[in-house]
Amino acid sequence: MIFKGVNFRKVYKPIEPLEDDAFLYVRAIRGEMIGFSVLDKIMSLPDFSQCGVFWLKPEDFLKMFEEL
């Protein structure tokens, strides 16, 4: 599923490198916002039970993150 250029089946990473690994998984859409969680590993079946959800507008998300 794609929502305004953000693909739910892809893993994203920050465009600007961070000190630690960060891999973003898109989890939800609420109105015009993308909800995502961040893990330090790429996983085929990630466990989000201990993760928060961060919210951004799709255009802001795409300015900061890119598909792997």
Biopython code that builds the backbone (N, CA, C, O; Angstrom):
import numpy as np
from Bio.PDB.StructureBuilder import StructureBuilder

atoms = [
    (1, "MET", "N", (0.846, -1.189, 0.000)),
    (1, "MET", "CA", (0.000, 0.000, 0.000)),
    (1, "MET", "C", (0.889, 1.249, 0.000)),
    (1, "MET", "O", (1.857, 1.328, 0.757)),
    (2, "ILE", "N", (0.561, 2.200, -0.836)),
    (2, "ILE", "CA", (1.309, 3.456, -0.911)),
    (2, "ILE", "C", (0.379, 4.609, -0.540)),
    (2, "ILE", "O", (-0.743, 4.697, -1.040)),
    (3, "PHE", "N", (0.856, 5.494, 0.341)),
    (3, "PHE", "CA", (0.097, 6.666, 0.762)),
    (3, "PHE", "C", (0.976, 7.885, 0.546)),
    (3, "PHE", "O", (1.940, 8.107, 1.280)),
    (4, "LYS", "N", (0.641, 8.663, -0.455)),
    (4, "LYS", "CA", (1.364, 9.905, -0.776)),
    (4, "LYS", "C", (2.867, 9.682, -0.888)),
    (4, "LYS", "O", (3.658, 10.470, -0.371)),
    (5, "GLY", "N", (3.257, 8.608, -1.563)),
    (5, "GLY", "CA", (4.661, 8.334, -1.797)),
    (5, "GLY", "C", (5.346, 7.475, -0.752)),
    (5, "GLY", "O", (6.500, 7.089, -0.938)),
    (6, "VAL", "N", (4.664, 7.165, 0.347)),
    (6, "VAL", "CA", (5.237, 6.336, 1.402)),
    (6, "VAL", "C", (4.685, 4.926, 1.258)),
    (6, "VAL", "O", (3.470, 4.728, 1.268)),
    (7, "ASN", "N", (5.575, 3.946, 1.125)),
    (7, "ASN", "CA", (5.185, 2.569, 0.880)),
    (7, "ASN", "C", (5.211, 1.763, 2.178)),
    (7, "ASN", "O", (6.237, 1.701, 2.855)),
    (8, "PHE", "N", (4.082, 1.151, 2.520)),
    (8, "PHE", "CA", (3.963, 0.393, 3.761)),
    (8, "PHE", "C", (4.755, -0.907, 3.743)),
    (8, "PHE", "O", (5.015, -1.478, 4.802)),
    (9, "ARG", "N", (5.137, -1.380, 2.586)),
    (9, "ARG", "CA", (5.853, -2.659, 2.500)),
    (9, "ARG", "C", (7.367, -2.490, 2.480)),
    (9, "ARG", "O", (8.096, -3.472, 2.336)),
    (10, "LYS", "N", (7.837, -1.287, 2.618)),
    (10, "LYS", "CA", (9.273, -1.010, 2.562)),
    (10, "LYS", "C", (9.795, -0.607, 3.938)),
    (10, "LYS", "O", (9.047, -0.135, 4.794)),
    (11, "VAL", "N", (11.099, -0.806, 4.125)),
    (11, "VAL", "CA", (11.790, -0.332, 5.323)),
    (11, "VAL", "C", (12.514, 0.948, 4.918)),
    (11, "VAL", "O", (13.055, 1.039, 3.816)),
    (12, "TYR", "N", (12.522, 1.926, 5.803)),
    (12, "TYR", "CA", (13.157, 3.210, 5.527)),
    (12, "TYR", "C", (14.328, 3.430, 6.466)),
    (12, "TYR", "O", (14.421, 2.819, 7.531)),
    (13, "LYS", "N", (15.218, 4.315, 6.048)),
    (13, "LYS", "CA", (16.347, 4.716, 6.891)),
    (13, "LYS", "C", (16.492, 6.231, 6.788)),
    (13, "LYS", "O", (16.021, 6.836, 5.824)),
    (14, "PRO", "N", (17.141, 6.847, 7.775)),
    (14, "PRO", "CA", (17.358, 8.297, 7.701)),
    (14, "PRO", "C", (18.250, 8.662, 6.513)),
    (14, "PRO", "O", (19.209, 7.952, 6.210)),
    (15, "ILE", "N", (17.936, 9.752, 5.856)),
    (15, "ILE", "CA", (18.770, 10.242, 4.758)),
    (15, "ILE", "C", (20.107, 10.703, 5.318)),
    (15, "ILE", "O", (21.157, 10.397, 4.753)),
    (16, "GLU", "N", (20.075, 11.435, 6.420)),
    (16, "GLU", "CA", (21.296, 11.872, 7.099)),
    (16, "GLU", "C", (21.693, 10.774, 8.087)),
    (16, "GLU", "O", (20.891, 10.410, 8.947)),
    (17, "PRO", "N", (22.909, 10.242, 7.983)),
    (17, "PRO", "CA", (23.329, 9.156, 8.875)),
    (17, "PRO", "C", (23.256, 9.563, 10.350)),
    (17, "PRO", "O", (23.520, 10.709, 10.714)),
    (18, "LEU", "N", (22.891, 8.591, 11.177)),
    (18, "LEU", "CA", (22.840, 8.785, 12.620)),
    (18, "LEU", "C", (23.977, 8.009, 13.272)),
    (18, "LEU", "O", (24.617, 7.177, 12.629)),
    (19, "GLU", "N", (24.224, 8.280, 14.533)),
    (19, "GLU", "CA", (25.251, 7.556, 15.273)),
    (19, "GLU", "C", (24.923, 6.065, 15.370)),
    (19, "GLU", "O", (25.809, 5.222, 15.228)),
    (20, "ASP", "N", (23.664, 5.745, 15.610)),
    (20, "ASP", "CA", (23.208, 4.363, 15.723)),
    (20, "ASP", "C", (22.328, 4.001, 14.534)),
    (20, "ASP", "O", (21.754, 4.873, 13.882)),
    (21, "ASP", "N", (22.232, 2.708, 14.264)),
    (21, "ASP", "CA", (21.350, 2.245, 13.199)),
    (21, "ASP", "C", (19.895, 2.551, 13.538)),
    (21, "ASP", "O", (19.474, 2.417, 14.687)),
    (22, "ALA", "N", (19.143, 2.958, 12.543)),
    (22, "ALA", "CA", (17.711, 3.230, 12.723)),
    (22, "ALA", "C", (16.989, 2.797, 11.450)),
    (22, "ALA", "O", (17.291, 3.261, 10.350)),
    (23, "PHE", "N", (16.036, 1.901, 11.631)),
    (23, "PHE", "CA", (15.236, 1.416, 10.517)),
    (23, "PHE", "C", (13.774, 1.676, 10.844)),
    (23, "PHE", "O", (13.286, 1.300, 11.910)),
    (24, "LEU", "N", (13.083, 2.323, 9.917)),
    (24, "LEU", "CA", (11.721, 2.766, 10.159)),
    (24, "LEU", "C", (10.723, 1.861, 9.458)),
    (24, "LEU", "O", (10.901, 1.468, 8.305)),
    (25, "TYR", "N", (9.681, 1.551, 10.186)),
    (25, "TYR", "CA", (8.593, 0.703, 9.688)),
    (25, "TYR", "C", (7.304, 1.510, 9.771)),
    (25, "TYR", "O", (6.884, 1.902, 10.860)),
    (26, "VAL", "N", (6.678, 1.757, 8.632)),
    (26, "VAL", "CA", (5.417, 2.489, 8.600)),
    (26, "VAL", "C", (4.326, 1.565, 9.133)),
    (26, "VAL", "O", (4.204, 0.421, 8.695)),
    (27, "ARG", "N", (3.532, 2.067, 10.084)),
    (27, "ARG", "CA", (2.558, 1.216, 10.762)),
    (27, "ARG", "C", (1.113, 1.646, 10.600)),
    (27, "ARG", "O", (0.208, 0.817, 10.700)),
    (28, "ALA", "N", (0.875, 2.944, 10.349)),
    (28, "ALA", "CA", (-0.513, 3.401, 10.338)),
    (28, "ALA", "C", (-0.656, 4.718, 9.587)),
    (28, "ALA", "O", (0.314, 5.440, 9.356)),
    (29, "ILE", "N", (-1.884, 4.998, 9.219)),
    (29, "ILE", "CA", (-2.270, 6.301, 8.669)),
    (29, "ILE", "C", (-3.390, 6.817, 9.559)),
    (29, "ILE", "O", (-4.346, 6.100, 9.853)),
    (30, "ARG", "N", (-3.263, 8.060, 9.981)),
    (30, "ARG", "CA", (-4.327, 8.693, 10.755)),
    (30, "ARG", "C", (-4.560, 10.064, 10.138)),
    (30, "ARG", "O", (-3.756, 10.981, 10.306)),
    (31, "GLY", "N", (-5.661, 10.188, 9.429)),
    (31, "GLY", "CA", (-5.925, 11.434, 8.704)),
    (31, "GLY", "C", (-4.854, 11.634, 7.651)),
    (31, "GLY", "O", (-4.705, 10.809, 6.749)),
    (32, "GLU", "N", (-4.115, 12.712, 7.758)),
    (32, "GLU", "CA", (-3.032, 13.019, 6.818)),
    (32, "GLU", "C", (-1.665, 12.734, 7.417)),
    (32, "GLU", "O", (-0.668, 13.284, 6.949)),
    (33, "MET", "N", (-1.591, 11.892, 8.437)),
    (33, "MET", "CA", (-0.332, 11.613, 9.116)),
    (33, "MET", "C", (0.078, 10.156, 8.943)),
    (33, "MET", "O", (-0.759, 9.255, 8.892)),
    (34, "ILE", "N", (1.394, 9.952, 8.854)),
    (34, "ILE", "CA", (1.990, 8.616, 8.768)),
    (34, "ILE", "C", (2.508, 8.263, 10.160)),
    (34, "ILE", "O", (3.233, 9.047, 10.772)),
    (35, "GLY", "N", (2.139, 7.096, 10.655)),
    (35, "GLY", "CA", (2.649, 6.603, 11.928)),
    (35, "GLY", "C", (3.728, 5.568, 11.668)),
    (35, "GLY", "O", (3.540, 4.662, 10.857)),
    (36, "PHE", "N", (4.860, 5.697, 12.354)),
    (36, "PHE", "CA", (5.958, 4.757, 12.139)),
    (36, "PHE", "C", (6.673, 4.454, 13.451)),
    (36, "PHE", "O", (6.623, 5.232, 14.403)),
    (37, "SER", "N", (7.336, 3.307, 13.472)),
    (37, "SER", "CA", (8.166, 2.910, 14.603)),
    (37, "SER", "C", (9.589, 2.709, 14.114)),
    (37, "SER", "O", (9.830, 2.509, 12.923)),
    (38, "VAL", "N", (10.530, 2.764, 15.051)),
    (38, "VAL", "CA", (11.951, 2.665, 14.720)),
    (38, "VAL", "C", (12.562, 1.491, 15.479)),
    (38, "VAL", "O", (12.362, 1.341, 16.685)),
    (39, "LEU", "N", (13.308, 0.665, 14.754)),
    (39, "LEU", "CA", (14.060, -0.441, 15.349)),
    (39, "LEU", "C", (15.514, -0.335, 14.916)),
    (39, "LEU", "O", (15.834, 0.368, 13.958)),
    (40, "ASP", "N", (16.390, -1.034, 15.622)),
    (40, "ASP", "CA", (17.809, -0.972, 15.284)),
    (40, "ASP", "C", (18.248, -2.091, 14.345)),
    (40, "ASP", "O", (19.431, -2.198, 14.022)),
    (41, "LYS", "N", (17.300, -2.933, 13.901)),
    (41, "LYS", "CA", (17.587, -4.023, 12.978)),
    (41, "LYS", "C", (16.498, -4.108, 11.918)),
    (41, "LYS", "O", (15.362, -3.687, 12.137)),
    (42, "ILE", "N", (16.860, -4.657, 10.774)),
    (42, "ILE", "CA", (15.868, -4.956, 9.746)),
    (42, "ILE", "C", (15.331, -6.353, 10.043)),
    (42, "ILE", "O", (16.099, -7.302, 10.198)),
    (43, "MET", "N", (14.012, -6.471, 10.121)),
    (43, "MET", "CA", (13.395, -7.753, 10.434)),
    (43, "MET", "C", (12.241, -8.014, 9.480)),
    (43, "MET", "O", (11.549, -7.087, 9.058)),
    (44, "SER", "N", (12.039, -9.289, 9.142)),
    (44, "SER", "CA", (10.910, -9.622, 8.270)),
    (44, "SER", "C", (9.593, -9.600, 9.048)),
    (44, "SER", "O", (8.549, -9.274, 8.483)),
    (45, "LEU", "N", (9.632, -9.940, 10.327)),
    (45, "LEU", "CA", (8.442, -9.902, 11.196)),
    (45, "LEU", "C", (8.791, -9.149, 12.475)),
    (45, "LEU", "O", (8.991, -9.771, 13.519)),
    (46, "PRO", "N", (8.866, -7.821, 12.412)),
    (46, "PRO", "CA", (9.273, -7.058, 13.588)),
    (46, "PRO", "C", (8.241, -7.130, 14.721)),
    (46, "PRO", "O", (7.036, -7.212, 14.484)),
    (47, "ASP", "N", (8.748, -7.097, 15.942)),
    (47, "ASP", "CA", (7.910, -7.079, 17.140)),
    (47, "ASP", "C", (7.841, -5.633, 17.640)),
    (47, "ASP", "O", (8.835, -5.087, 18.120)),
    (48, "PHE", "N", (6.678, -5.029, 17.523)),
    (48, "PHE", "CA", (6.508, -3.633, 17.929)),
    (48, "PHE", "C", (5.920, -3.492, 19.333)),
    (48, "PHE", "O", (5.515, -2.394, 19.717)),
    (49, "SER", "N", (5.866, -4.574, 20.103)),
    (49, "SER", "CA", (5.212, -4.530, 21.413)),
    (49, "SER", "C", (5.883, -3.552, 22.379)),
    (49, "SER", "O", (5.232, -3.068, 23.305)),
    (50, "GLN", "N", (7.147, -3.259, 22.187)),
    (50, "GLN", "CA", (7.856, -2.323, 23.059)),
    (50, "GLN", "C", (8.188, -1.012, 22.351)),
    (50, "GLN", "O", (9.060, -0.268, 22.800)),
    (51, "CYS", "N", (7.498, -0.726, 21.248)),
    (51, "CYS", "CA", (7.800, 0.460, 20.434)),
    (51, "CYS", "C", (6.698, 1.505, 20.533)),
    (51, "CYS", "O", (5.515, 1.187, 20.648)),
    (52, "GLY", "N", (7.118, 2.743, 20.484)),
    (52, "GLY", "CA", (6.168, 3.834, 20.347)),
    (52, "GLY", "C", (5.897, 4.082, 18.873)),
    (52, "GLY", "O", (6.538, 3.498, 18.000)),
    (53, "VAL", "N", (4.942, 4.954, 18.614)),
    (53, "VAL", "CA", (4.620, 5.340, 17.238)),
    (53, "VAL", "C", (4.847, 6.842, 17.118)),
    (53, "VAL", "O", (4.341, 7.629, 17.917)),
    (54, "PHE", "N", (5.611, 7.219, 16.113)),
    (54, "PHE", "CA", (5.884, 8.625, 15.814)),
    (54, "PHE", "C", (5.023, 9.022, 14.618)),
    (54, "PHE", "O", (4.740, 8.198, 13.748)),
    (55, "TRP", "N", (4.608, 10.293, 14.580)),
    (55, "TRP", "CA", (3.698, 10.760, 13.530)),
    (55, "TRP", "C", (4.298, 11.925, 12.769)),
    (55, "TRP", "O", (4.798, 12.881, 13.362)),
    (56, "LEU", "N", (4.241, 11.835, 11.442)),
    (56, "LEU", "CA", (4.690, 12.914, 10.563)),
    (56, "LEU", "C", (3.776, 13.013, 9.354)),
    (56, "LEU", "O", (3.113, 12.046, 8.980)),
    (57, "LYS", "N", (3.748, 14.186, 8.753)),
    (57, "LYS", "CA", (3.086, 14.329, 7.462)),
    (57, "LYS", "C", (3.921, 13.585, 6.431)),
    (57, "LYS", "O", (5.146, 13.559, 6.545)),
    (58, "PRO", "N", (3.293, 12.979, 5.426)),
    (58, "PRO", "CA", (4.057, 12.217, 4.426)),
    (58, "PRO", "C", (5.179, 13.019, 3.778)),
    (58, "PRO", "O", (6.268, 12.489, 3.562)),
    (59, "GLU", "N", (4.931, 14.282, 3.467)),
    (59, "GLU", "CA", (5.972, 15.083, 2.817)),
    (59, "GLU", "C", (7.176, 15.306, 3.735)),
    (59, "GLU", "O", (8.312, 15.347, 3.264)),
    (60, "ASP", "N", (6.935, 15.449, 5.039)),
    (60, "ASP", "CA", (8.041, 15.591, 5.993)),
    (60, "ASP", "C", (8.788, 14.269, 6.157)),
    (60, "ASP", "O", (10.015, 14.250, 6.246)),
    (61, "PHE", "N", (8.049, 13.179, 6.196)),
    (61, "PHE", "CA", (8.649, 11.850, 6.291)),
    (61, "PHE", "C", (9.618, 11.630, 5.130)),
    (61, "PHE", "O", (10.743, 11.173, 5.331)),
    (62, "LEU", "N", (9.177, 11.958, 3.919)),
    (62, "LEU", "CA", (9.993, 11.732, 2.726)),
    (62, "LEU", "C", (11.188, 12.688, 2.620)),
    (62, "LEU", "O", (12.145, 12.393, 1.904)),
    (63, "LYS", "N", (11.147, 13.810, 3.310)),
    (63, "LYS", "CA", (12.291, 14.719, 3.349)),
    (63, "LYS", "C", (13.412, 14.173, 4.244)),
    (63, "LYS", "O", (14.586, 14.478, 4.035)),
    (64, "MET", "N", (13.038, 13.364, 5.240)),
    (64, "MET", "CA", (14.003, 12.885, 6.223)),
    (64, "MET", "C", (14.419, 11.430, 6.048)),
    (64, "MET", "O", (15.487, 11.028, 6.510)),
    (65, "PHE", "N", (13.570, 10.628, 5.375)),
    (65, "PHE", "CA", (13.823, 9.194, 5.279)),
    (65, "PHE", "C", (13.721, 8.712, 3.836)),
    (65, "PHE", "O", (13.002, 9.283, 3.017)),
    (66, "GLU", "N", (14.468, 7.634, 3.549)),
    (66, "GLU", "CA", (14.445, 7.044, 2.212)),
    (66, "GLU", "C", (14.292, 5.534, 2.318)),
    (66, "GLU", "O", (14.651, 4.926, 3.326)),
    (67, "GLU", "N", (13.753, 4.943, 1.260)),
    (67, "GLU", "CA", (13.613, 3.484, 1.213)),
    (67, "GLU", "C", (14.980, 2.833, 1.153)),
    (67, "GLU", "O", (15.922, 3.379, 0.579)),
    (68, "LEU", "N", (15.072, 1.664, 1.752)),
    (68, "LEU", "CA", (16.297, 0.852, 1.606)),
    (68, "LEU", "C", (16.286, 0.178, 0.255)),
    (68, "LEU", "O", (17.220, -0.553, -0.078)),
]
sb = StructureBuilder()
sb.init_structure("model")
sb.init_model(0)
sb.init_chain("A")
sb.init_seg("    ")
for serial, (resi, resn, name, xyz) in enumerate(atoms, 1):
    if name == "N":
        sb.init_residue(resn, " ", resi, " ")
    sb.init_atom(name, np.array(xyz, "f"), 0.0, 1.0, " ", f" {name:<3s}", serial, name[0])
structure = sb.get_structure()
